[in-house]
């Protein structure tokens, strides 16, 4: 299994905001296209280290960012 998870959000603007929040929280993250095996919609998601998953979700929830799902890749 991979070392990363992806956080799916409703829009590109949500993804950009999520990236800023996670970086401000000191978490490693990167915007990437949503993997095809997760969704055929063209869109952007935030890749995080799997070990940071809980911390990332807490930071996003605290900032009011809507998360549509988290998938391990």
C-alpha positions in Angstrom: 0.0 0.0 0.0 1.1 3.6 -0.7 2.3 6.1 1.8 -0.3 8.7 0.9 -4.0 9.6 1.2 -6.0 12.0 -0.8 -8.6 14.4 0.6 -11.5 15.1 -1.7 -13.2 18.5 -1.5 -16.1 20.0 -3.4 -14.1 22.3 -5.7 -10.7 23.6 -6.8 -11.1 26.7 -4.5 -11.8 24.4 -1.5 -8.6 22.4 -2.5 -6.5 25.5 -2.6 -7.9 26.7 0.8 -7.3 23.2 2.3 -3.7 23.2 1.0 -3.0 26.6 2.7 -4.6 25.4 6.0 -2.6 22.2 6.0 0.7 23.9 5.2 0.0 26.5 8.0 -0.5 23.6 10.3 2.9 22.2 9.4 1.6 19.3 7.4 3.1 18.1 4.1 0.6 18.3 1.3 0.3 18.7 -2.4 -2.5 19.5 -4.9 -2.9 16.7 -7.4 -5.5 15.6 -10.0 -8.1 13.3 -8.5 -6.9 9.7 -9.3 -9.1 8.2 -12.0 -9.8 5.1 -10.0 -11.5 7.3 -7.3 -13.5 9.6 -9.6 -13.9 10.2 -13.3 -14.7 13.9 -12.6 -11.8 16.1 -13.5 -10.8 17.8 -10.4 -8.2 18.5 -7.8 -7.6 16.9 -4.5 -5.0 17.3 -1.7 -2.4 14.6 -1.2 -1.2 14.1 2.4 1.0 11.6 4.1 -1.1 8.8 5.4 0.4 9.3 8.9 -0.9 12.9 8.9 -4.5 11.8 8.1 -6.1 12.5 11.5 -4.2 15.7 12.1 -5.2 16.9 8.6 -8.8 16.1 9.1 -8.8 17.9 12.5 -7.2 21.0 10.9 -9.7 21.1 8.0 -12.7 20.6 10.3 -11.5 23.3 12.6 -11.2 25.7 9.6 -14.7 24.7 8.3 -13.5 23.1 5.1 -16.0 20.6 3.7 -14.4 17.2 3.1 -16.1 14.8 0.7 -13.9 11.8 1.4 -10.4 10.5 2.2 -8.9 7.7 0.2 -5.6 5.8 0.6 -3.5 5.7 -2.6 
